[in-house]
Amino acid sequence: MENKELPVAIIGGGPVGMAAAAHLIKQKQSFILFEKGETPGANILDWSHVKVFSPWKYNIDKAAEELLLKTGWLSPDKESIHSGREFYDHYLKPLSNHPQIKPFINIRSTVITVGRKDTDKMKTHGRESQPFVLRVQHDKTISTYEAKAIIDASGTWHNGNPVGAGGVFAIGEEEVKSKMFYGIPDISGKHKERYTNKNVLVVGGGHSAINTILELDILKEKFPQTQIHWILRKNTITEVYGGKEDDALPARGALGTKIEKLVNNDRL
């Protein structure tokens, strides 16, 4: 089989991977998609409780929307914001079930290695003309696939930032990983007991950290013994407040306003 007849391999079935599939369909290119979770968009279900700050109009891919509209899909209000669960239910799930996409999705499929056919790591001559070879683990079975191109949309969800600077683990971090949560915990839901009346340390100056602190403060209202500490690498606390009321995304600006209020009121 010539390279041009081979499919494009997409690694990851999140928003980027699914959008890539939609664009390949539009370009009449064949593809195969590997998702290691139980469903496309599995990582999003891990933060299904989180409300995003960008409205639908920024989160729906145009090519994907064209495919969905042909199935009778009803677009949500483009100006409204949504949770991770809503994003999955109203967009990614119907997209993954589209008849031009679903047959080419492989779930519970972890890509182990990617290389070039009949070419070892040291060989460069003629490498670019050889197809890619992927070794993929499906449950307990390992299969081999060939592809003419690779789109890596695996993301970073399972490779969260360590506490240490420079993208490395801080001293002692690996020893206490069982007590650390990488991401945004569901503090008002399934992780509630983990944080109730505990002394909690939040590390980071991004929106995930701010969302977590705001949820911890709600918990603190009901359980006053809950203590919140915040560590940042910023030079000043004001750097995390962002544009506030002048932010181009009002929901994002509201995060900065809320966290500033907590800091000024000595809530953490």
C-alpha positions in Angstrom: 0.0 0.0 0.0 1.4 3.4 -1.0 1.7 6.1 1.7 -0.9 8.3 0.1 -3.5 5.5 0.5 -2.8 5.1 4.2 -4.9 6.9 6.8 -3.8 9.8 9.1 -3.5 8.5 12.7 -5.0 10.8 15.4 -3.7 10.2 18.9 -6.3 11.4 21.4 -10.1 11.7 21.2 -10.6 15.0 23.0 -11.8 18.3 21.4 -8.6 18.7 19.3 -8.5 15.1 18.1 -12.2 15.1 17.2 -11.9 18.5 15.4 -8.9 17.0 13.4 -11.1 14.1 12.4 -13.8 16.6 11.2 -11.3 18.5 9.1 -9.9 15.3 7.6 -13.4 14.3 6.5 -13.8 17.7 4.9 -10.6 17.2 3.0 -11.7 13.7 2.0 -8.7 12.2 3.9 -9.0 8.8 5.6 -8.1 8.6 9.3 -8.0 6.3 12.4 -8.3 7.6 15.9 -6.9 6.1 19.1 -8.4 7.1 22.5 -7.1 5.4 25.6 -10.2 6.2 27.6 -13.5 4.5 27.7 -15.0 7.1 25.4 -13.8 10.0 23.3 -13.5 13.1 25.6 -12.9 10.9 28.6 -10.5 13.4 30.1 -13.2 16.1 30.0 -15.4 13.9 32.2 -12.7 14.1 34.9 -13.5 17.9 35.1 -17.2 17.6 34.2 -18.1 19.7 37.3 -16.0 22.7 36.2 -17.7 25.7 34.5 -15.4 27.1 31.7 -15.0 30.8 31.2 -15.1 30.8 27.3 -18.5 30.7 25.6 -19.6 28.0 23.2 -18.7 30.1 20.1 -15.0 29.6 20.9 -15.2 25.9 21.7 -17.1 24.5 18.8 -14.9 23.7 15.8 -16.4 24.9 12.5 -15.8 21.7 10.5 -17.2 19.7 13.3 -20.3 21.9 13.5 -20.9 21.5 9.8 -20.9 17.7 10.2 -23.2 17.8 13.2 -25.8 20.2 11.6 -26.3 17.6 8.8 -27.5 15.2 11.5 -30.2 17.5 12.9 -28.0 18.5 15.8 -29.1 21.7 17.6 -26.4 24.1 18.4 -26.3 25.5 22.0 -26.5 29.3 22.6 -23.1 30.4 21.3 -22.9 33.2 23.8 -23.5 31.0 26.9 -20.8 29.3 28.9 -20.9 25.7 29.9 -19.5 23.0 32.2 -17.3 20.1 31.2 -20.3 17.8 31.4 -22.4 20.0 29.1 -19.5 20.2 26.6 -19.3 16.4 26.5 -23.0 15.8 26.3 -24.0 18.4 23.8 -20.9 18.4 21.6 -18.3 15.7 21.9 -20.6 12.8 22.4 -22.8 13.5 19.4 -19.7 14.3 17.3 -18.1 10.9 18.3 -21.3 9.2 17.2 -21.3 10.8 13.8 -21.5 8.0 11.2 -18.4 9.4 9.4 -16.4 9.4 12.6 -17.6 6.6 14.8 -16.3 3.6 12.7 -12.8 4.9 12.8 -12.5 5.5 16.6 -10.6 3.0 18.7 -11.3 3.3 22.5 -9.2 1.8 25.3 -6.3 2.1 22.8 -3.0 3.4 24.1 -0.3 4.3 21.6 2.9 2.9 22.9 5.4 3.8 20.2 5.6 5.7 16.9 8.3 5.1 14.4 9.1 4.8 10.7 8.6 1.5 8.9 11.8 -0.6 8.5 13.8 2.3 9.9 15.7 2.3 13.2 16.4 5.3 15.4 19.9 5.8 13.9 18.9 5.7 10.2 18.0 8.9 8.4 18.4 8.1 4.7 15.0 7.7 3.0 13.3 8.1 6.4 10.8 10.7 5.2 9.4 8.5 2.5 8.6 5.6 4.8 5.1 5.4 6.5 4.7 5.8 10.2 4.2 2.7 12.3 2.3 2.8 15.5 2.2 0.1 18.2 -1.1 0.3 20.0 -2.2 -1.6 23.1 -5.9 -2.5 23.2 -6.6 -3.9 26.7 -4.1 -6.8 26.8 -3.5 -7.0 23.0 -0.8 -5.1 21.1 -1.5 -4.3 17.4 0.5 -2.5 14.7 -0.8 0.2 12.4 0.6 2.1 9.5 -0.2 5.8 8.8 0.9 8.4 6.3 0.9 11.1 9.0 0.4 11.5 12.8 -1.6 14.1 14.7 -0.7 14.0 18.4 -3.7 15.4 20.2 -3.1 13.4 23.4 -2.9 16.6 25.5 -1.5 17.1 29.0 -4.3 16.0 31.3 -2.4 12.9 32.5 0.9 14.8 32.5 0.1 17.6 34.9 2.6 20.2 36.0 4.8 19.0 38.9 5.2 21.4 41.9 8.9 21.9 41.2 10.0 24.7 38.9 11.3 24.0 35.4 8.8 21.1 34.9 10.4 18.7 37.3 9.3 17.1 40.6 10.1 19.0 43.7 12.2 17.3 46.4 9.8 14.9 48.2 7.0 15.4 45.8 7.0 11.8 44.5 6.9 10.5 48.0 3.7 12.3 48.8 1.9 12.0 45.4 -0.9 10.0 47.0 -1.8 13.1 49.0 -1.7 15.4 46.0 -4.4 16.1 43.4 -3.3 17.3 40.0 -6.1 19.2 38.3 -9.3 20.6 39.7 -10.9 18.4 42.3 -14.7 18.1 42.7 -14.7 19.8 46.1 -18.5 20.2 46.4 -19.1 16.6 45.1 -17.2 13.4 45.2 -14.0 14.9 46.7 -15.8 16.8 49.5 -14.6 14.6 52.4 -11.0 14.8 51.2 -10.9 18.5 52.0 -13.5 19.1 54.7 -12.0 20.7 57.8 -8.5 20.0 56.4 -5.4 22.2 56.1 -5.2 22.5 52.3 -2.3 23.8 50.2 -3.0 25.0 46.6 0.0 25.4 44.3 -0.1 27.4 41.1 -1.3 30.8 39.8 -3.5 29.7 36.9 -7.3 29.5 36.5 -7.3 25.9 37.8 -5.8 27.0 41.1 -8.2 30.0 41.3 -11.2 27.7 40.6 -10.1 25.3 43.3 -9.6 28.1 45.9 -13.1 29.5 45.2 -14.6 26.1 45.7 -12.6 25.6 48.9 -13.9 28.9 50.2 -17.5 27.7 49.7 -16.6 24.6 51.7 -15.0 26.8 54.3 -18.3 28.6 54.8 -19.9 25.3 55.9 -16.9 23.9 57.6 -14.9 26.7 59.2 -12.0 24.6 60.3 -11.0 24.2 56.6 -7.8 26.2 56.1 -6.7 27.4 52.7 -3.0 28.2 51.8 -1.8 29.4 48.4 1.7 29.2 46.9 2.6 31.0 43.7 5.8 31.6 41.7 4.5 35.1 40.8 6.4 38.1 42.1 3.2 39.8 43.3 -0.3 38.5 44.0 -1.8 41.1 41.7 -0.4 39.3 38.7 -3.0 36.6 39.0 -6.0 38.9 39.0 -5.9 39.5 35.2 -8.1 42.0 33.5 -11.0 41.6 36.0 -13.9 43.7 34.7 -11.9 44.7 31.6 -11.2 41.1 30.6 -12.4 40.2 27.1 -14.0 37.2 28.6 -16.3 38.3 31.4 -16.4 34.9 33.1 -12.6 34.8 33.2 -12.4 38.4 34.5 -14.9 37.4 37.3 -12.4 34.8 38.5 -9.8 37.5 39.1 -12.3 39.8 40.9 -13.5 37.0 43.2 -10.0 35.8 44.1 -8.9 39.4 44.8 -11.8 39.7 47.2 -10.8 36.6 49.1 -7.2 37.8 49.4 -8.3 41.2 50.6 -10.6 39.7 53.2 -7.9 37.3 54.5 -9.9 34.2 53.6 -6.7 32.4 52.7 
